[in-house]
Amino acid sequence: MGIAPYVPGRATAYDGRPVIKLSSNENPLGTSATARAAFAAAARELERYPDAGATGLREAIAAAHGIEPDRIVHGTGSDEVLHLAAGAFAGLGDEVIYVRYGFSVYDIATRRVGAVPVVASDRDYATDVDAILACVTQRTRVVFVANPNNPTGTYSPRGEIARLHAGLPADVLLVLDQAYAEYVAPQDDDGGLELARVHPNVLVTRTFSKIHGLAAERIGWGYGSPAVIDAMHRIRAPFNVTIAGQQAAIAALADTGFVAASRDHNARVRAAFVTQIEALGNAGLRAVPSEANFVLVTFAPAGSAEAAYGALMAAGYAVRWLPAQGLPDALRITIGRDEDMAAVVKVLRAQAGAEAVAG
């Protein structure tokens, strides 16, 4: 009962009205047409159990990323893979480190196995490698780092990730949660897959829920050493990815054009949105630097974020207000379509003006 349950982003207004959903970091371009077709075709096999080993999917992931299929574990979203990492490598009394303002599933996965969560301080909402290393003790078993981080969108470059790994004991598993990695420019890759290929204590996790637009099917995967992957497979739920999900994911991987278009759309619209938020700096708004498909907007004075959240909801837009994660003065806003972001800025601008008059 000490575990705070995961709370998803709202999809409706408080009175049940439908809203434009910018609260769950979904792809505003939808899903690849080829992935939708593959999903629909799988309806002919509803009576069949899926391939428990997801052989074709793991082979497609391996081919797409230049990695070995037998070193891949598949899961019900990357959430299951994160839980598997905690379940396989931490237990009662062990310690698991993650950063302040980190993904809320880390705390749940840690407490679920009886381990003790250790929260490292941030550096202006971003991952602080030195703070993480300072938290390491003989009881540390796992370190969770999201890159880009959720819910802040901040990003640690390749050198910092390598420095973090180099500073960890060999018996501590570094889990690099790369749910938003495909939104990062390829030349800025953090090198996580390379670390996992070479070192036995690195696990990289990814998902099909974000840039591939397959959130409804809940498909994730992890890549690590044979020993790490073997341990995780032992406690993985059987038949955890559906036939339709496997086929859709395979098709999504092949549609590199859709991925590139999604990345380009996100970069363009995010840059314009950030510029407009920065123009409201005198009103107390700030856009935290982001490499993901969302932006964390901070507000001053206290209470402004909650008021802006309410104003956006009234206007028909659901974003994410996160007081339970220590962010009562911030909103996480998914990058949507051009017209959606323009409408959000309009509401925030009006709200800032109203608060200035009231002040």
C-alpha positions as CSV (number, residue, x, y, z in Angstrom):
1,M,0.0,0.0,0.0
2,G,3.0,2.2,0.1
3,I,3.2,2.2,-3.7
4,A,1.6,5.2,-5.5
5,P,-0.2,3.8,-8.5
6,Y,0.6,5.1,-12.0
7,V,-1.8,7.8,-13.1
8,P,-2.2,8.2,-16.9
9,G,-2.7,11.5,-18.6
10,R,-6.4,12.5,-18.9
11,A,-8.2,11.8,-22.1
12,T,-11.4,13.7,-21.2
13,A,-12.4,16.9,-19.4
14,Y,-13.6,16.6,-15.8
15,D,-17.2,16.6,-16.9
16,G,-16.5,13.9,-19.5
17,R,-16.3,16.1,-22.6
18,P,-13.8,14.9,-25.3
19,V,-10.6,17.0,-25.5
20,I,-7.5,17.2,-27.7
21,K,-5.2,14.9,-25.8
22,L,-1.7,16.3,-25.3
23,S,-1.1,14.5,-22.1
24,S,0.4,11.1,-23.0
25,N,3.1,11.9,-25.6
26,E,1.3,10.1,-28.4
27,N,2.3,10.6,-32.1
28,P,0.0,13.3,-33.6
29,L,0.7,11.7,-37.1
30,G,-0.9,8.5,-35.9
31,T,0.5,5.2,-37.1
32,S,2.2,4.0,-40.2
33,A,-0.3,2.9,-42.8
34,T,1.7,-0.3,-43.4
35,A,1.6,-1.1,-39.7
36,R,-2.2,-0.6,-39.6
37,A,-2.6,-2.9,-42.5
38,A,-0.4,-5.6,-40.9
39,F,-2.5,-5.2,-37.7
40,A,-5.8,-5.6,-39.5
41,A,-4.5,-8.7,-41.4
42,A,-3.7,-10.5,-38.1
43,A,-7.5,-10.6,-37.3
44,R,-7.6,-13.9,-39.1
45,E,-5.7,-15.5,-36.2
46,L,-7.6,-14.4,-33.2
47,E,-8.0,-18.0,-32.0
48,R,-4.2,-18.6,-31.9
49,Y,-1.7,-17.8,-29.2
50,P,1.1,-15.6,-30.4
51,D,4.6,-16.8,-30.8
52,A,5.8,-16.7,-27.2
53,G,9.3,-15.9,-28.3
54,A,8.3,-13.1,-30.7
55,T,10.9,-14.6,-33.0
56,G,10.0,-12.5,-36.1
57,L,9.7,-9.3,-34.1
58,R,13.1,-9.8,-32.4
59,E,14.7,-10.5,-35.7
60,A,13.2,-7.4,-37.2
61,I,14.4,-5.3,-34.3
62,A,17.9,-6.8,-34.5
63,A,18.1,-6.1,-38.3
64,A,16.9,-2.5,-37.8
65,H,19.4,-1.7,-35.1
66,G,22.3,-3.9,-36.0
67,I,22.1,-6.0,-32.9
68,E,21.7,-9.7,-32.0
69,P,18.1,-11.1,-31.8
70,D,19.0,-13.6,-29.0
71,R,20.0,-10.6,-26.8
72,I,16.5,-9.0,-27.0
73,V,13.7,-9.4,-24.5
74,H,10.2,-8.3,-25.5
75,G,7.5,-6.9,-23.2
76,T,4.1,-5.4,-22.8
77,G,5.4,-1.9,-23.5
78,S,8.8,-0.9,-22.2
79,D,7.0,-0.7,-18.8
80,E,7.1,-4.5,-18.5
81,V,10.8,-4.6,-19.4
82,L,11.6,-2.0,-16.7
83,H,9.7,-4.2,-14.2
84,L,11.6,-7.2,-15.4
85,A,14.9,-5.5,-14.8
86,A,14.0,-4.6,-11.2
87,G,12.5,-8.1,-10.6
88,A,15.5,-9.9,-12.0
89,F,18.2,-7.9,-10.3
90,A,16.9,-6.3,-7.1
91,G,15.1,-7.6,-4.1
92,L,14.3,-7.0,-0.5
93,G,16.6,-4.4,1.1
94,D,18.5,-3.7,-2.1
95,E,18.7,-0.2,-3.4
96,V,17.6,1.2,-6.8
97,I,18.7,4.7,-8.0
98,Y,16.8,7.0,-10.3
99,V,16.8,10.7,-10.7
100,R,14.4,13.3,-9.3
101,Y,11.7,14.0,-11.8
102,G,12.3,10.6,-13.4
103,F,9.7,8.3,-14.9
104,S,7.1,7.3,-12.2
105,V,7.3,3.6,-13.1
106,Y,10.8,3.4,-11.6
107,D,9.5,3.9,-8.2
108,I,6.7,1.4,-8.7
109,A,9.0,-1.3,-10.1
110,T,11.5,-0.7,-7.2
111,R,8.9,-0.9,-4.4
112,R,7.1,-3.8,-6.0
113,V,10.2,-6.1,-5.4
114,G,10.8,-4.8,-1.9
115,A,13.8,-2.7,-2.9
116,V,14.6,0.8,-1.5
117,P,14.3,3.7,-3.9
118,V,17.1,6.2,-3.8
119,V,16.5,9.5,-5.5
120,A,19.4,11.4,-6.9
121,S,19.2,15.2,-7.2
122,D,18.8,16.8,-10.6
123,R,20.7,19.6,-12.3
124,D,18.1,22.1,-13.5
125,Y,15.6,19.3,-14.2
126,A,18.3,17.2,-16.0
127,T,20.2,14.0,-15.0
128,D,23.2,14.8,-12.8
129,V,25.7,12.0,-13.3
130,D,27.8,13.0,-10.3
131,A,24.7,13.0,-8.1
132,I,23.8,9.5,-9.2
133,L,27.3,8.2,-8.6
134,A,27.3,9.8,-5.1
135,C,24.3,7.7,-4.2
136,V,25.9,4.4,-5.0
137,T,26.5,2.1,-2.1
138,Q,27.2,-1.6,-1.6
139,R,23.5,-2.2,-1.7
140,T,22.9,-0.6,-5.1
141,R,21.7,-3.1,-7.7
142,V,20.0,-1.1,-10.4
143,V,20.2,2.5,-11.8
144,F,17.4,3.8,-14.0
145,V,18.1,6.6,-16.4
146,A,15.7,7.8,-19.0
147,N,17.3,9.5,-22.0
148,P,15.6,11.7,-23.1
149,N,14.1,12.0,-19.6
150,N,10.4,11.8,-18.9
151,P,8.7,14.1,-17.8
152,T,11.4,16.8,-18.3
153,G,12.6,16.1,-21.8
154,T,16.2,16.7,-20.9
155,Y,19.0,14.8,-22.6
156,S,22.4,13.5,-21.5
157,P,25.0,13.3,-24.3
158,R,27.1,10.2,-25.1
159,G,30.0,11.3,-23.0
160,E,27.9,11.7,-19.9
161,I,26.3,8.3,-20.3
162,A,29.7,6.7,-20.8
163,R,31.0,8.5,-17.7
164,L,28.0,7.3,-15.7
165,H,28.6,3.7,-16.7
166,A,32.3,3.9,-16.1
167,G,31.7,5.1,-12.5
168,L,29.3,2.3,-11.6
169,P,30.5,-1.0,-10.0
170,A,30.4,-4.0,-12.3
171,D,27.6,-5.6,-10.3
172,V,25.2,-2.7,-10.8
173,L,22.8,-2.8,-13.8
174,L,22.5,0.4,-15.7
175,V,19.1,0.6,-17.4
176,L,18.9,3.2,-20.1
177,D,15.3,3.9,-20.9
178,Q,15.3,5.1,-24.5
179,A,11.5,5.4,-25.0
180,Y,12.0,8.7,-26.9
181,A,15.3,7.9,-28.5
182,E,13.9,8.0,-32.1
183,Y,13.1,11.7,-31.6
184,V,16.8,12.5,-31.1
185,A,18.8,13.3,-34.2
186,P,20.7,10.2,-35.2
187,Q,24.1,12.0,-35.0
188,D,23.3,12.7,-31.3
189,D,22.7,9.1,-30.3
190,D,23.8,8.5,-26.7
191,G,25.7,5.3,-27.5
192,G,23.5,3.1,-25.2
193,L,23.2,0.2,-27.6
194,E,27.0,0.1,-28.0
195,L,27.5,0.1,-24.3
196,A,25.0,-2.8,-23.9
197,R,26.8,-4.8,-26.6
198,V,30.1,-4.5,-25.0
199,H,29.4,-4.5,-21.2
200,P,27.5,-7.1,-19.2
201,N,25.8,-4.6,-16.9
202,V,23.9,-2.4,-19.3
203,L,20.3,-2.8,-20.5
204,V,18.7,-0.5,-23.1
205,T,14.9,-0.4,-23.3
206,R,12.7,1.0,-26.1
207,T,9.1,1.1,-27.0
208,F,6.8,1.1,-30.1
209,S,4.3,3.4,-28.3
210,K,5.8,6.7,-29.1
211,I,7.3,7.5,-32.6
212,H,5.9,4.3,-34.1
213,G,2.4,5.2,-32.9
214,L,1.5,1.7,-31.5
215,A,0.6,2.8,-28.0
216,A,-2.7,0.8,-28.0
217,E,-0.8,-2.5,-28.5
218,R,1.8,-2.0,-25.7
219,I,5.0,-3.4,-27.3
220,G,8.5,-2.8,-25.8
221,W,11.8,-4.4,-25.9
222,G,15.2,-4.5,-24.2
223,Y,18.8,-5.3,-25.3
224,G,21.6,-6.5,-23.1
225,S,24.1,-9.2,-22.4
226,P,23.0,-12.8,-22.7
227,A,23.0,-13.3,-18.9
228,V,20.8,-10.2,-18.3
229,I,18.3,-11.2,-21.0
230,D,18.2,-14.8,-19.9
231,A,17.3,-13.7,-16.3
232,M,14.6,-11.4,-17.6
233,H,13.0,-14.0,-19.9
234,R,12.7,-16.3,-16.9
235,I,10.1,-14.0,-15.2
236,R,8.6,-12.5,-18.4
237,A,4.9,-13.1,-18.8
238,P,4.2,-15.8,-21.5
239,F,2.5,-14.7,-24.8
240,N,2.9,-11.1,-23.7
241,V,2.8,-9.5,-27.2
242,T,-0.2,-10.3,-29.4
243,I,0.0,-11.6,-32.9
244,A,-1.4,-8.4,-34.3
245,G,1.1,-6.4,-32.2
246,Q,4.0,-8.4,-33.4
247,Q,3.0,-8.0,-37.0
248,A,2.3,-4.3,-36.7
249,A,5.6,-3.7,-35.0
250,I,7.5,-5.5,-37.7
251,A,5.8,-3.4,-40.4
252,A,6.4,-0.2,-38.4
253,L,10.1,-0.9,-38.3
254,A,10.2,-1.2,-42.0
255,D,8.4,2.1,-42.6
256,T,11.5,4.3,-42.0
257,G,9.8,7.1,-43.9
258,F,7.0,7.4,-41.4
259,V,9.6,7.5,-38.6
260,A,11.6,10.2,-40.3
261,A,8.5,12.3,-41.0
262,S,7.4,12.0,-37.4
263,R,10.8,13.1,-36.2
264,D,10.9,16.0,-38.6
265,H,7.4,17.1,-37.6
266,N,8.2,17.0,-33.9
267,A,11.5,18.9,-34.3
268,R,9.8,21.7,-36.3
269,V,6.7,22.1,-34.2
270,R,8.6,21.8,-31.0
271,A,11.0,24.5,-32.0
272,A,8.2,26.9,-32.9
273,F,6.4,26.1,-29.6
274,V,9.5,26.7,-27.5
275,T,10.1,30.1,-29.2
276,Q,6.5,31.1,-28.4
277,I,6.9,30.0,-24.8
278,E,10.2,31.9,-24.4
279,A,8.3,35.0,-25.6
280,L,6.2,34.7,-22.5
281,G,9.3,34.6,-20.2
282,N,8.4,38.0,-18.7
283,A,5.1,36.4,-17.6
284,G,7.0,33.6,-15.7
285,L,6.9,30.9,-18.3
286,R,9.9,28.8,-19.3
287,A,10.4,25.8,-21.6
288,V,12.9,23.3,-20.2
289,P,15.2,22.2,-23.1
290,S,13.7,19.0,-24.6
291,E,14.8,16.4,-27.1
292,A,11.6,14.4,-26.7
293,N,8.1,14.8,-28.2
294,F,6.9,17.0,-25.3
295,V,8.1,20.1,-23.5
296,L,8.0,20.7,-19.8
297,V,6.8,24.3,-19.3
298,T,7.4,25.8,-15.8
299,F,5.4,28.6,-14.4
300,A,5.9,31.4,-11.8
301,P,4.5,32.4,-9.4
302,A,3.2,29.3,-7.6
303,G,-0.3,28.2,-8.6
304,S,0.1,29.5,-12.2
305,A,0.6,26.0,-13.6
306,E,-2.6,24.7,-12.0
307,A,-4.6,27.7,-13.3
308,A,-3.1,27.2,-16.8
309,Y,-4.0,23.5,-16.7
310,G,-7.6,24.4,-15.9
311,A,-7.7,27.0,-18.6
312,L,-6.4,24.6,-21.2
313,M,-8.9,21.9,-20.1
314,A,-11.7,24.4,-20.4
315,A,-10.5,25.2,-23.9
316,G,-10.6,21.5,-24.8
317,Y,-6.9,20.6,-24.4
318,A,-5.6,18.0,-21.9
319,V,-2.0,18.3,-20.9
320,R,-0.1,16.8,-17.9
321,W,0.0,18.5,-14.5
322,L,2.3,16.6,-12.2
323,P,2.2,17.7,-8.6
324,A,2.5,14.1,-7.5
325,Q,5.9,14.0,-9.1
326,G,7.2,17.1,-7.4
327,L,6.3,19.4,-10.3
328,P,3.3,21.5,-9.1
329,D,4.6,24.5,-11.0
330,A,5.0,22.8,-14.4
331,L,2.9,21.3,-17.2
332,R,4.2,18.6,-19.5
333,I,2.8,19.3,-23.0
334,T,2.9,16.8,-25.8
335,I,3.9,18.2,-29.2
336,G,0.8,17.8,-31.3
337,R,-0.4,19.2,-34.7
338,D,0.5,22.8,-35.7
339,E,-3.1,24.0,-35.0
340,D,-3.1,22.3,-31.6
341,M,0.1,24.0,-30.4
342,A,-1.1,27.4,-31.7
343,A,-4.3,27.0,-29.7
344,V,-2.3,26.0,-26.6
345,V,-0.1,29.0,-26.9
346,K,-3.1,31.3,-27.3
347,V,-4.6,30.0,-24.1
348,L,-1.3,30.3,-22.2
349,R,-0.8,33.8,-23.5
350,A,-4.3,34.8,-22.4
351,Q,-3.8,33.2,-19.0
352,A,-0.5,34.9,-18.5
353,G,-2.1,38.3,-19.4
354,A,-5.0,37.7,-17.0
355,E,-2.6,36.8,-14.2
356,A,-0.6,39.9,-14.9
357,V,-3.7,42.1,-14.7
358,A,-4.8,40.3,-11.5
359,G,-1.3,40.8,-10.0
